[in-house]
């Protein structure tokens, strides 16, 4: 068809072109660092992301949804220290609780650490549920860093009353 009879092996036409990774003769598609044709270089990248908590009451369970990169696992943090069973679902849901009734003490820190694969710039947490030791759902907020729950801050000093050593009293600055 093209007028030549001996096309060298690996060439796809008489002009000496070769197929790119997408199978296009003379195309310019290439493999990224992850071995993906025309990939963004993130498909094989794994990133650890800490999910934090700040609560003035003990935490008996939590649930949230991860979107963006693929969720591979959830482990460590206060949830592991308390003996929680932390499970992940194929749909990005993370669920943590204790079969023995253990809880995470009031305070703040790393709730659990997520391992995700893919571009972490699209990482988002949503659908957060936090429960106390009475199995009541707490009115906690959830952003991409983690959970925050404050039962009350009567003296408006920015410290939840459950963690505040001087509710209604003056602090060292007389406030």
Secondary structure, DSSP 8 states (H G I E B T S, - for coil): --S-S---TTB-STT--BB-TTS-BT----B-TTS-BT--S-TT-EEEEEEEEEESS-B-EEEEEEESSEEEEEE-HHHHHTT-EEEE-TTSEEEEE-TT---B-SEEEEEEEEEEES-GGG-EEEEEEEE-TTS-EE--EE-SSEEEE-S--TT-SSS-GGG-TTTTS--TT--
